[in-house]
């Protein structure tokens, strides 16, 4: 699978709430990091860490659709930059959830080796009520 194929499949699996399938897209030693997250937010090392991190994601957010997808090719054919928005609801409150993302995805041999997820902590705090509560939910 190409980086673009992996992105499309990742978004499909997130909508299907298939977190096991989502994390299976990672290489055994693949990473996921959040460069704009507050200090102390985890850098995930390995497929197992990604699986543990996203396991309860559907309990936090009910994503209904991804919109405004734009994919930028880079000079390295293994890496793409994706811009998109997620729409849905905060599971606990039903409050609307809408957030823009930028992801830098690198893939080797059909698996994600690096996923850098650029999202706004301030926006998440405004939507969910508290970034600490959100972070505690994804780390539990």
N, C-alpha and C positions, 0 to 999 in steps of 0.2 A: 504494500500500500504506500502511496505517495504521502507527503505531508498533508496535501489537500484532502486526499481520501480519508486520512486519519482524523482531520478536523471535522469533516462531514459526518463521519461515524461517531465521533465524540459527541457532537451536538445531538445526533439522533438518539444515542444512548442516554444522554441527560434528559431528553424529553420523555423517553420511555422509563425513566427512573431506574435504569439498569446500571447500578453503580459498580457491580462486579465486572460487567462487560466494559464499562468505561475505564476502569483501572487496568483491565487486561490489554488495553491499547499501549501501555507503557512497556518499555524494555525492562528487563529484570533490574537493571541498575539505573533506570531513567529517573529524572528529577522533576520536581514541580516547585516553583518558587513564586513569591509574591512581592516584587520589588517595592511597591508602594504601601505595603502593609506596615503596621506599627512595629516598633522594635520588639523582638521576642516572638513574633509570628513565625511559625515553623517553615523551614526549607525542607521539603520532603525528599528523602533519599531512598530510591528504590520503589518498585511496583507495590510491595507490601505496605509501605508507608502511604502511598497514594490511596490504596484501597482502604486503609484504616481511616484516612482523613475524609474521604468522600462517602463512606458507608452510610452515615446518617443525614446526608445532604437533603434527601426528599422530606425529612422530618422538619427541616428548616425552611426550605423554599420549594414552592410548587411552580416550576417553570412551565409556562404554556407555549411559548414560542420564542424563537430567535429571529431577529429582524436586522435589516440594514447590514447584511454580511458583505464585507469587502475583503478580498484576499490579495495581498501583495506578494509577488514573487521576489526573491532576493538573488544576489549574485551567487549564493550557495544554494544549489538545487535541493539540498536537504532541509532548508529553512524557509518558512513562510511567516508573514505577519498577517494576522486576521483582526479585523475590526467588526464588532457586532454588538447588538443590544439584546438583553434578555428581558422578557416580560412574563409576569406571573403574579404570585401572591406569597406573602409571608405565611407559612403554614400555621403558626400558632395564633395569629391574629386575623388573618384574611386580608390584611392591608395590601394594597397594590405594591408590586415589586417591579421596578424598571431600572436597569443599570446598563451602562455602556462598558464594554471591555475591549482591551487590546491584548492579544496573545501572540507571543513569539514562540513558534513551535519548530523544533528540530527533530527529524526522524532518520533513523538508520535501519536498514533491513526490515522495513515495514512496521517499526515500533517507534513510539515517542521516546526520545532520549533526553529531551529538555522541553519543558513547557513553562514559560515565564508569563504569569497572569497579572496584567496591569489593570487593577480596578481601584476604585476610590473608597478608601476606608471612611471618609467623611460621609459619602453618599450612603454607604451601608448602614452606618450609625443612624442617619436620618430616617432610613426606611424601617430598620428593625428595632429602633429605639436605643440600642447600645451596641457598640462594636465589641465590648467585652462579652455581652450576652451571645452575640453572633459567634465570636471566636471560641467561646466555651462550648457552644453547640457543635462546631465542626471539630473540636479537639477531643470531645468526650468519647 
